[in-house]
Amino acid sequence: MNWMTKTRPATPGVTRAPKPGPLTAASPSANIRISNGLKEFLWQLSDTPNCRVLDLGPVWQSTVAFFVDKGYRVTTEDVLRTWTDFQAAEEERRRTCSPEDESERISQTVFGEKFLAGALQYPEHRFHGVLAWDLLDYFDAEVVPLVMERIFSILHPGGALLALFHSRSAERFHRYRVADSQSVELLASPTIAVHARVFRNREILDLFGKFRSSKTFVGRDQVREALFLK
């Protein structure tokens, strides 16, 4: 896929970005990661009127304030938390079901469809930007395409999606929040999901095959940032 961008001005103006807030006692293990992917994501959205952004991580006041200061409307849905809670509830239901219902074992695809019956419930083309973080690394292989299909449907034509992919199994579970216009704050958190897979480049391109263009940034921390335009 060829990368197609807006025309950049010959002499870009200076953008004043909110300064990252100080690390608090509640997040002693936080660290800052320079994010070229976030910088490009924000630039793609910069001239979108009434811009709406969906953050697929936990609610962080700093992230919400960052986008609100830009005049954007931001919605947050912690999809990974919802997914792990859904799995736990389904496992408990199966554990307590009667023996004659044991044959109810369903495929992961049907399992994923059941999950999406209650998650990511937004109108088509609702959002101009989606922050997926490393969410896709934690879903089963059969469920990932279903989640991507739903995200694609709620993303506005011309919208941007930012995703992170680990090039090896994550050594520690992190959550992400926006620090400023080109940096992301990583917070070491209790593990709520096991890293499920490492995507190869071809697998990522196939997964995002419906998107018209893409751009990838590789960091020294073995994390790839991938930006996709619908």
BALOBA-1460 file (C-alpha; in Angstrom, 3 decimals):
// residues 230
<rec num="1" residu="m" x="0.000" y="0.000" z="0.000"/>
<rec num="2" residu="n" x="1.318" y="3.422" z="-0.917"/>
<rec num="3" residu="w" x="1.430" y="6.124" z="1.722"/>
<rec num="4" residu="m" x="-0.743" y="9.065" z="0.693"/>
<rec num="5" residu="t" x="-0.713" y="12.174" z="2.840"/>
<rec num="6" residu="k" x="-1.976" y="15.711" z="2.814"/>
<rec num="7" residu="t" x="0.275" y="18.332" z="1.235"/>
<rec num="8" residu="r" x="2.637" y="19.641" z="3.881"/>
<rec num="9" residu="p" x="3.378" y="23.366" z="3.965"/>
<rec num="10" residu="a" x="6.912" y="24.372" z="2.937"/>
<rec num="11" residu="t" x="7.361" y="26.175" z="6.246"/>
<rec num="12" residu="p" x="5.233" y="24.528" z="8.898"/>
<rec num="13" residu="g" x="3.966" y="26.719" z="11.669"/>
<rec num="14" residu="v" x="4.782" y="26.187" z="15.306"/>
<rec num="15" residu="t" x="2.212" y="24.135" z="17.191"/>
<rec num="16" residu="r" x="1.904" y="24.613" z="20.893"/>
<rec num="17" residu="a" x="1.314" y="21.237" z="22.496"/>
<rec num="18" residu="p" x="0.227" y="20.620" z="26.077"/>
<rec num="19" residu="k" x="3.174" y="19.754" z="28.270"/>
<rec num="20" residu="p" x="3.122" y="16.277" z="29.822"/>
<rec num="21" residu="g" x="2.055" y="16.363" z="33.412"/>
<rec num="22" residu="p" x="4.437" y="15.199" z="36.141"/>
<rec num="23" residu="l" x="4.504" y="11.525" z="37.019"/>
<rec num="24" residu="t" x="2.548" y="10.918" z="40.166"/>
<rec num="25" residu="a" x="2.939" y="8.480" z="43.017"/>
<rec num="26" residu="a" x="0.117" y="6.481" z="41.443"/>
<rec num="27" residu="s" x="2.285" y="5.768" z="38.379"/>
<rec num="28" residu="p" x="5.877" y="5.275" z="39.608"/>
<rec num="29" residu="s" x="6.768" y="2.917" z="36.748"/>
<rec num="30" residu="a" x="5.704" y="5.247" z="33.956"/>
<rec num="31" residu="n" x="8.143" y="6.199" z="31.221"/>
<rec num="32" residu="i" x="7.931" y="8.424" z="28.163"/>
<rec num="33" residu="r" x="8.263" y="7.064" z="24.623"/>
<rec num="34" residu="i" x="8.783" y="9.349" z="21.639"/>
<rec num="35" residu="s" x="6.035" y="8.466" z="19.165"/>
<rec num="36" residu="n" x="6.392" y="9.409" z="15.505"/>
<rec num="37" residu="g" x="3.215" y="7.455" z="14.881"/>
<rec num="38" residu="l" x="1.228" y="9.669" z="17.253"/>
<rec num="39" residu="k" x="2.754" y="12.791" z="15.710"/>
<rec num="40" residu="e" x="1.660" y="11.658" z="12.222"/>
<rec num="41" residu="f" x="-1.752" y="10.557" z="13.521"/>
<rec num="42" residu="l" x="-2.403" y="14.020" z="14.968"/>
<rec num="43" residu="w" x="-1.181" y="15.734" z="11.805"/>
<rec num="44" residu="q" x="-3.600" y="13.698" z="9.703"/>
<rec num="45" residu="l" x="-6.473" y="14.846" z="11.952"/>
<rec num="46" residu="s" x="-5.295" y="18.439" z="12.304"/>
<rec num="47" residu="d" x="-7.687" y="20.008" z="9.798"/>
<rec num="48" residu="t" x="-10.694" y="17.746" z="10.457"/>
<rec num="49" residu="p" x="-13.729" y="19.770" z="11.557"/>
<rec num="50" residu="n" x="-15.625" y="18.438" z="14.598"/>
<rec num="51" residu="c" x="-12.991" y="15.714" z="14.959"/>
<rec num="52" residu="r" x="-14.001" y="12.647" z="16.983"/>
<rec num="53" residu="v" x="-11.368" y="10.293" z="18.429"/>
<rec num="54" residu="l" x="-11.852" y="6.839" z="19.955"/>
<rec num="55" residu="d" x="-9.274" y="5.678" z="22.517"/>
<rec num="56" residu="l" x="-9.404" y="1.895" z="22.966"/>
<rec num="57" residu="g" x="-7.505" y="1.947" z="26.256"/>
<rec num="58" residu="p" x="-8.472" y="2.902" z="29.808"/>
<rec num="59" residu="v" x="-9.662" y="6.402" z="30.644"/>
<rec num="60" residu="w" x="-6.799" y="8.777" z="31.450"/>
<rec num="61" residu="q" x="-7.558" y="12.356" z="32.402"/>
<rec num="62" residu="s" x="-4.374" y="13.544" z="30.706"/>
<rec num="63" residu="t" x="-5.379" y="11.954" z="27.383"/>
<rec num="64" residu="v" x="-8.913" y="13.334" z="27.554"/>
<rec num="65" residu="a" x="-7.615" y="16.818" z="28.430"/>
<rec num="66" residu="f" x="-5.097" y="16.683" z="25.562"/>
<rec num="67" residu="f" x="-7.770" y="16.107" z="22.934"/>
<rec num="68" residu="v" x="-10.334" y="18.414" z="24.531"/>
<rec num="69" residu="d" x="-7.747" y="21.212" z="24.466"/>
<rec num="70" residu="k" x="-7.514" y="20.671" z="20.711"/>
<rec num="71" residu="g" x="-11.268" y="20.963" z="20.387"/>
<rec num="72" residu="y" x="-11.731" y="17.255" z="19.664"/>
<rec num="73" residu="r" x="-14.430" y="15.025" z="21.060"/>
<rec num="74" residu="v" x="-12.907" y="11.919" z="22.626"/>
<rec num="75" residu="t" x="-14.571" y="8.633" z="23.557"/>
<rec num="76" residu="t" x="-12.823" y="5.939" z="25.592"/>
<rec num="77" residu="e" x="-13.598" y="2.221" z="25.651"/>
<rec num="78" residu="d" x="-11.216" y="-0.166" z="27.398"/>
<rec num="79" residu="v" x="-11.766" y="-3.020" z="24.953"/>
<rec num="80" residu="l" x="-9.041" y="-5.265" z="26.365"/>
<rec num="81" residu="r" x="-10.567" y="-5.074" z="29.852"/>
<rec num="82" residu="t" x="-14.001" y="-5.786" z="28.376"/>
<rec num="83" residu="w" x="-12.568" y="-8.762" z="26.460"/>
<rec num="84" residu="t" x="-10.908" y="-10.347" z="29.502"/>
<rec num="85" residu="d" x="-14.035" y="-9.803" z="31.623"/>
<rec num="86" residu="f" x="-16.133" y="-11.384" z="28.872"/>
<rec num="87" residu="q" x="-13.822" y="-14.404" z="28.689"/>
<rec num="88" residu="a" x="-13.937" y="-14.864" z="32.468"/>
<rec num="89" residu="a" x="-17.731" y="-14.631" z="32.535"/>
<rec num="90" residu="e" x="-18.067" y="-17.146" z="29.692"/>
<rec num="91" residu="e" x="-15.662" y="-19.552" z="31.373"/>
<rec num="92" residu="e" x="-17.638" y="-19.322" z="34.615"/>
<rec num="93" residu="r" x="-20.894" y="-19.890" z="32.757"/>
<rec num="94" residu="r" x="-19.502" y="-22.985" z="31.060"/>
<rec num="95" residu="r" x="-18.068" y="-24.283" z="34.308"/>
<rec num="96" residu="t" x="-21.459" y="-24.137" z="35.984"/>
<rec num="97" residu="c" x="-23.546" y="-25.388" z="33.045"/>
<rec num="98" residu="s" x="-25.201" y="-28.803" z="33.217"/>
<rec num="99" residu="p" x="-23.443" y="-31.816" z="31.616"/>
<rec num="100" residu="e" x="-25.947" y="-31.967" z="28.753"/>
<rec num="101" residu="d" x="-24.962" y="-28.418" z="27.812"/>
<rec num="102" residu="e" x="-21.269" y="-29.327" z="27.577"/>
<rec num="103" residu="s" x="-21.685" y="-29.888" z="23.836"/>
<rec num="104" residu="e" x="-22.257" y="-26.135" z="23.499"/>
<rec num="105" residu="r" x="-18.543" y="-25.528" z="22.888"/>
<rec num="106" residu="i" x="-18.368" y="-22.902" z="20.172"/>
<rec num="107" residu="s" x="-15.643" y="-21.811" z="17.783"/>
<rec num="108" residu="q" x="-13.461" y="-18.811" z="18.548"/>
<rec num="109" residu="t" x="-15.067" y="-17.007" z="15.629"/>
<rec num="110" residu="v" x="-18.554" y="-17.395" z="17.076"/>
<rec num="111" residu="f" x="-17.089" y="-16.520" z="20.477"/>
<rec num="112" residu="g" x="-15.708" y="-13.299" z="19.003"/>
<rec num="113" residu="e" x="-19.044" y="-12.458" z="17.390"/>
<rec num="114" residu="k" x="-20.745" y="-12.926" z="20.740"/>
<rec num="115" residu="f" x="-18.225" y="-10.556" z="22.332"/>
<rec num="116" residu="l" x="-18.776" y="-7.895" z="19.676"/>
<rec num="117" residu="a" x="-22.530" y="-8.065" z="20.253"/>
<rec num="118" residu="g" x="-21.794" y="-5.951" z="23.333"/>
<rec num="119" residu="a" x="-18.520" y="-4.181" z="22.487"/>
<rec num="120" residu="l" x="-17.572" y="-1.403" z="20.065"/>
<rec num="121" residu="q" x="-21.203" y="-0.521" z="19.517"/>
<rec num="122" residu="y" x="-20.967" y="2.716" z="17.532"/>
<rec num="123" residu="p" x="-22.611" y="3.997" z="14.357"/>
<rec num="124" residu="e" x="-20.834" y="3.496" z="11.051"/>
<rec num="125" residu="h" x="-18.208" y="6.177" z="10.263"/>
<rec num="126" residu="r" x="-18.503" y="7.614" z="13.771"/>
<rec num="127" residu="f" x="-14.822" y="8.417" z="14.434"/>
<rec num="128" residu="h" x="-12.130" y="10.260" z="12.497"/>
<rec num="129" residu="g" x="-9.302" y="8.727" z="14.527"/>
<rec num="130" residu="v" x="-8.836" y="5.521" z="16.534"/>
<rec num="131" residu="l" x="-6.039" y="4.804" z="19.014"/>
<rec num="132" residu="a" x="-5.826" y="1.010" z="19.148"/>
<rec num="133" residu="w" x="-2.470" y="0.865" z="20.987"/>
<rec num="134" residu="d" x="-1.264" y="-2.788" z="21.213"/>
<rec num="135" residu="l" x="-4.784" y="-4.166" z="21.587"/>
<rec num="136" residu="l" x="-4.583" y="-6.589" z="18.649"/>
<rec num="137" residu="d" x="-1.564" y="-8.404" z="20.133"/>
<rec num="138" residu="y" x="-3.825" y="-9.783" z="22.864"/>
<rec num="139" residu="f" x="-6.691" y="-11.277" z="20.867"/>
<rec num="140" residu="d" x="-6.930" y="-14.837" z="19.582"/>
<rec num="141" residu="a" x="-6.124" y="-15.199" z="15.882"/>
<rec num="142" residu="e" x="-9.736" y="-15.949" z="14.918"/>
<rec num="143" residu="v" x="-11.061" y="-12.921" z="16.791"/>
<rec num="144" residu="v" x="-8.632" y="-10.284" z="15.446"/>
<rec num="145" residu="p" x="-10.245" y="-10.014" z="11.953"/>
<rec num="146" residu="l" x="-13.675" y="-9.549" z="13.539"/>
<rec num="147" residu="v" x="-12.413" y="-6.753" z="15.759"/>
<rec num="148" residu="m" x="-10.675" y="-5.100" z="12.808"/>
<rec num="149" residu="e" x="-13.820" y="-5.311" z="10.688"/>
<rec num="150" residu="r" x="-15.779" y="-3.541" z="13.419"/>
<rec num="151" residu="i" x="-13.123" y="-0.842" z="13.851"/>
<rec num="152" residu="f" x="-13.008" y="-0.303" z="10.081"/>
<rec num="153" residu="s" x="-16.766" y="0.175" z="9.951"/>
<rec num="154" residu="i" x="-16.842" y="2.835" z="12.689"/>
<rec num="155" residu="l" x="-13.898" y="4.778" z="11.214"/>
<rec num="156" residu="h" x="-14.818" y="7.672" z="8.939"/>
<rec num="157" residu="p" x="-13.552" y="7.552" z="5.321"/>
<rec num="158" residu="g" x="-10.193" y="9.301" z="5.334"/>
<rec num="159" residu="g" x="-9.837" y="8.601" z="9.047"/>
<rec num="160" residu="a" x="-6.642" y="7.420" z="10.743"/>
<rec num="161" residu="l" x="-5.905" y="4.453" z="12.988"/>
<rec num="162" residu="l" x="-2.767" y="4.093" z="15.114"/>
<rec num="163" residu="a" x="-1.764" y="0.631" z="16.344"/>
<rec num="164" residu="l" x="1.310" y="-0.769" z="18.089"/>
<rec num="165" residu="f" x="2.792" y="-4.223" z="17.483"/>
<rec num="166" residu="h" x="5.444" y="-5.975" z="19.563"/>
<rec num="167" residu="s" x="8.132" y="-7.694" z="17.477"/>
<rec num="168" residu="r" x="8.585" y="-10.182" z="20.307"/>
<rec num="169" residu="s" x="6.491" y="-11.228" z="23.288"/>
<rec num="170" residu="a" x="6.043" y="-8.307" z="25.634"/>
<rec num="171" residu="e" x="8.185" y="-8.664" z="28.744"/>
<rec num="172" residu="r" x="5.788" y="-6.584" z="30.799"/>
<rec num="173" residu="f" x="2.202" y="-5.475" z="30.446"/>
<rec num="174" residu="h" x="1.753" y="-1.751" z="29.831"/>
<rec num="175" residu="r" x="-1.052" y="0.736" z="29.391"/>
<rec num="176" residu="y" x="-0.666" y="3.853" z="27.263"/>
<rec num="177" residu="r" x="-1.687" y="7.465" z="27.512"/>
<rec num="178" residu="v" x="-0.865" y="10.598" z="25.553"/>
<rec num="179" residu="a" x="1.820" y="12.777" z="27.130"/>
<rec num="180" residu="d" x="2.065" y="15.446" z="24.404"/>
<rec num="181" residu="s" x="1.793" y="15.748" z="20.638"/>
<rec num="182" residu="q" x="4.756" y="13.444" z="19.960"/>
<rec num="183" residu="s" x="5.158" y="11.329" z="23.078"/>
<rec num="184" residu="v" x="3.302" y="8.522" z="24.788"/>
<rec num="185" residu="e" x="3.483" y="7.604" z="28.447"/>
<rec num="186" residu="l" x="3.839" y="3.881" z="29.185"/>
<rec num="187" residu="l" x="2.567" y="2.705" z="32.541"/>
<rec num="188" residu="a" x="3.507" y="-0.714" z="33.875"/>
<rec num="189" residu="s" x="0.240" y="-2.272" z="35.034"/>
<rec num="190" residu="p" x="-1.023" y="-5.537" z="36.508"/>
<rec num="191" residu="t" x="-1.381" y="-8.059" z="33.685"/>
<rec num="192" residu="i" x="-4.992" y="-8.446" z="32.593"/>
<rec num="193" residu="a" x="-4.280" y="-10.360" z="29.368"/>
<rec num="194" residu="v" x="-1.517" y="-12.607" z="28.067"/>
<rec num="195" residu="h" x="0.354" y="-11.516" z="24.946"/>
<rec num="196" residu="a" x="-1.176" y="-13.798" z="22.337"/>
<rec num="197" residu="r" x="0.937" y="-13.421" z="19.199"/>
<rec num="198" residu="v" x="3.633" y="-11.551" z="17.271"/>
<rec num="199" residu="f" x="2.430" y="-10.243" z="13.902"/>
<rec num="200" residu="r" x="4.694" y="-10.463" z="10.886"/>
<rec num="201" residu="n" x="4.752" y="-7.567" z="8.434"/>
<rec num="202" residu="r" x="2.726" y="-9.456" z="5.826"/>
<rec num="203" residu="e" x="0.114" y="-10.427" z="8.410"/>
<rec num="204" residu="i" x="-0.309" y="-6.779" z="9.407"/>
<rec num="205" residu="l" x="-0.707" y="-5.668" z="5.790"/>
<rec num="206" residu="d" x="-3.244" y="-8.428" z="5.148"/>
<rec num="207" residu="l" x="-5.171" y="-7.553" z="8.300"/>
<rec num="208" residu="f" x="-5.390" y="-3.900" z="7.246"/>
<rec num="209" residu="g" x="-5.916" y="-4.694" z="3.578"/>
<rec num="210" residu="k" x="-9.062" y="-2.552" z="3.324"/>
<rec num="211" residu="f" x="-7.163" y="0.582" z="4.301"/>
<rec num="212" residu="r" x="-5.860" y="2.699" z="1.429"/>
<rec num="213" residu="s" x="-2.426" y="3.525" z="2.822"/>
<rec num="214" residu="s" x="-0.077" y="2.819" z="5.693"/>
<rec num="215" residu="k" x="3.116" y="3.985" z="7.332"/>
<rec num="216" residu="t" x="5.276" y="2.183" z="9.885"/>
<rec num="217" residu="f" x="7.728" y="3.457" z="12.496"/>
<rec num="218" residu="v" x="10.096" y="1.019" z="14.226"/>
<rec num="219" residu="g" x="11.374" y="1.895" z="17.684"/>
<rec num="220" residu="r" x="14.432" y="0.715" z="19.577"/>
<rec num="221" residu="d" x="12.149" y="-0.944" z="22.114"/>
<rec num="222" residu="q" x="11.050" y="-3.597" z="19.581"/>
<rec num="223" residu="v" x="7.645" y="-1.964" z="19.164"/>
<rec num="224" residu="r" x="6.354" y="-1.023" z="15.714"/>
<rec num="225" residu="e" x="3.926" y="1.848" z="15.319"/>
<rec num="226" residu="a" x="1.629" y="1.458" z="12.335"/>
<rec num="227" residu="l" x="-0.576" y="4.248" z="11.019"/>
<rec num="228" residu="f" x="-3.369" y="3.387" z="8.587"/>
<rec num="229" residu="l" x="-5.643" y="5.689" z="6.581"/>
<rec num="230" residu="k" x="-9.063" y="4.519" z="5.523"/>
